[in-house]
Amino acid sequence: MGWTSADEAGRLRHVAGAVRLEPVDEQNLEPLLSVAAAEAEPDDVMPPVEAPAGWSLARREAFREFHRASFGGLDGPTGSQMYAILVGGEVVGMIRMTRCDEPGTVETGMWLGRSARGQGIGPVALRELLNAAARAGMRAVMAETTPDNIGAVSVLEKCGAKLRENDGRVHAEICLDSTPPAF
Ligand SMILES: CC(C)(COP(=O)(O)OP(=O)(O)OC[C@H]1O[C@@H](n2cnc3c(N)ncnc32)[C@H](O)[C@@H]1OP(=O)(O)O)[C@@H](O)C(=O)NCCC(=O)NCCS
């Protein structure tokens, strides 16, 4: 696990000012779907659905419904708050937090369009998400990924996650009391 190096911190500071989270709503849902369809795999951005392969009309509609189901946020029926990630005003991906059974704990997941990856946007978006979780009274943010997802593991490490590998999965926990200072 490592805090960010000086070079990395400089790069992230540059990106940080341009990144903003906006709750997913009817206005940014179509831009979000456009990015997903053009620059991401369905499996990276939504649960599996019975539909023709690729970004078929049925899968696009399921994507809309999946996000609309969480318009109620943390206290709504899914217990999930989804945010569009914007860079310079353009939607580039999504990050969410979902209540866990344990009080004060949420689980997070995120994706970026291919052209937005590898530029340090993920760690900034996660940092913003941690701030939002803390404001909502949360104490810990959990995440799960696979050991081969180098991008996801790297982002979690950069945000101070404690990582544990078990049964071919990586379990991450970020304690909000010990979040490192902003870039
Ligand atoms: C995981 C993800 C959100 C990371 O965000 P990001 O903004 O790309 O993160 P960073 O820019 O800090 O890069 C993280 C690592 O990704 C790798 N990477 C670099 N360029 C990349 C690219 N073009 N595409 C994918 N990964 C890249 C590098 O290993 C980098 O690590 P390093 O900075 O320590 O060298 C993003 O890659 C993504 O959306 N992936 C697909 C969806 C997914 O896997 N989500 C997580 C599910 S648990």
PDBQT file of the ligand as one rigid body, heavy atoms in Angstrom, charges set to zero:
ROOT
HETATM    1  C1  LIG A 201     -10.373   1.021 -12.692  1.00  0.00    +0.000 C 
HETATM    2  C2  LIG A 201     -10.434   2.451 -13.246  1.00  0.00    +0.000 C 
HETATM    3  C3  LIG A 201     -11.648   3.145 -12.667  1.00  0.00    +0.000 C 
HETATM    4  C4  LIG A 201      -9.147   3.181 -12.815  1.00  0.00    +0.000 C 
HETATM    5  O1  LIG A 201      -9.252   4.575 -13.015  1.00  0.00    +0.000 OA
HETATM    6  P1  LIG A 201      -8.086   5.414 -13.742  1.00  0.00    +0.000 P 
HETATM    7  O2  LIG A 201      -8.458   6.831 -13.770  1.00  0.00    +0.000 OA
HETATM    8  O3  LIG A 201      -7.778   4.748 -15.027  1.00  0.00    +0.000 OA
HETATM    9  O4  LIG A 201      -6.881   5.217 -12.706  1.00  0.00    +0.000 OA
HETATM   10  P2  LIG A 201      -5.381   5.732 -12.853  1.00  0.00    +0.000 P 
HETATM   11  O5  LIG A 201      -5.266   6.738 -13.931  1.00  0.00    +0.000 OA
HETATM   12  O6  LIG A 201      -4.916   6.066 -11.480  1.00  0.00    +0.000 OA
HETATM   13  O7  LIG A 201      -4.614   4.441 -13.342  1.00  0.00    +0.000 OA
HETATM   14  C5  LIG A 201      -4.627   3.295 -12.524  1.00  0.00    +0.000 C 
HETATM   15  C6  LIG A 201      -3.818   2.208 -13.178  1.00  0.00    +0.000 C 
HETATM   16  O8  LIG A 201      -4.434   1.786 -14.383  1.00  0.00    +0.000 OA
HETATM   17  C7  LIG A 201      -3.435   1.348 -15.306  1.00  0.00    +0.000 C 
HETATM   18  N1  LIG A 201      -3.636   2.081 -16.578  1.00  0.00    +0.000 N 
HETATM   19  C8  LIG A 201      -2.872   3.021 -17.133  1.00  0.00    +0.000 A 
HETATM   20  N2  LIG A 201      -3.372   3.400 -18.300  1.00  0.00    +0.000 NA
HETATM   21  C9  LIG A 201      -4.501   2.704 -18.492  1.00  0.00    +0.000 A 
HETATM   22  C10 LIG A 201      -5.464   2.649 -19.517  1.00  0.00    +0.000 A 
HETATM   23  N3  LIG A 201      -5.376   3.410 -20.603  1.00  0.00    +0.000 N 
HETATM   24  N4  LIG A 201      -6.500   1.825 -19.357  1.00  0.00    +0.000 NA
HETATM   25  C11 LIG A 201      -6.631   1.058 -18.262  1.00  0.00    +0.000 A 
HETATM   26  N5  LIG A 201      -5.727   1.065 -17.253  1.00  0.00    +0.000 NA
HETATM   27  C12 LIG A 201      -4.679   1.869 -17.386  1.00  0.00    +0.000 A 
HETATM   28  C13 LIG A 201      -2.107   1.614 -14.697  1.00  0.00    +0.000 C 
HETATM   29  O9  LIG A 201      -1.676   0.393 -14.155  1.00  0.00    +0.000 OA
HETATM   30  C14 LIG A 201      -2.424   2.607 -13.590  1.00  0.00    +0.000 C 
HETATM   31  O10 LIG A 201      -1.615   2.399 -12.481  1.00  0.00    +0.000 OA
HETATM   32  P3  LIG A 201      -0.450   3.438 -12.087  1.00  0.00    +0.000 P 
HETATM   33  O11 LIG A 201      -1.042   4.839 -12.135  1.00  0.00    +0.000 OA
HETATM   34  O12 LIG A 201      -0.116   3.008 -10.702  1.00  0.00    +0.000 OA
HETATM   35  O13 LIG A 201       0.603   3.241 -13.093  1.00  0.00    +0.000 OA
HETATM   36  C15 LIG A 201     -10.524   2.456 -14.790  1.00  0.00    +0.000 C 
HETATM   37  O14 LIG A 201      -9.365   1.862 -15.346  1.00  0.00    +0.000 OA
HETATM   38  C16 LIG A 201     -11.747   1.726 -15.339  1.00  0.00    +0.000 C 
HETATM   39  O15 LIG A 201     -12.777   2.328 -15.510  1.00  0.00    +0.000 OA
HETATM   40  N6  LIG A 201     -11.650   0.414 -15.646  1.00  0.00    +0.000 N 
HETATM   41  C17 LIG A 201     -12.775  -0.366 -16.173  1.00  0.00    +0.000 C 
HETATM   42  C18 LIG A 201     -13.866  -0.618 -15.163  1.00  0.00    +0.000 C 
HETATM   43  C19 LIG A 201     -13.376  -1.290 -13.900  1.00  0.00    +0.000 C 
HETATM   44  O16 LIG A 201     -12.594  -2.214 -13.947  1.00  0.00    +0.000 OA
HETATM   45  N7  LIG A 201     -13.850  -0.784 -12.752  1.00  0.00    +0.000 N 
HETATM   46  C20 LIG A 201     -13.490  -1.295 -11.441  1.00  0.00    +0.000 C 
HETATM   47  C21 LIG A 201     -14.330  -2.460 -11.103  1.00  0.00    +0.000 C 
HETATM   48  S1  LIG A 201     -13.943  -3.078  -9.477  1.00  0.00    +0.000 SA
ENDROOT
TORSDOF 0
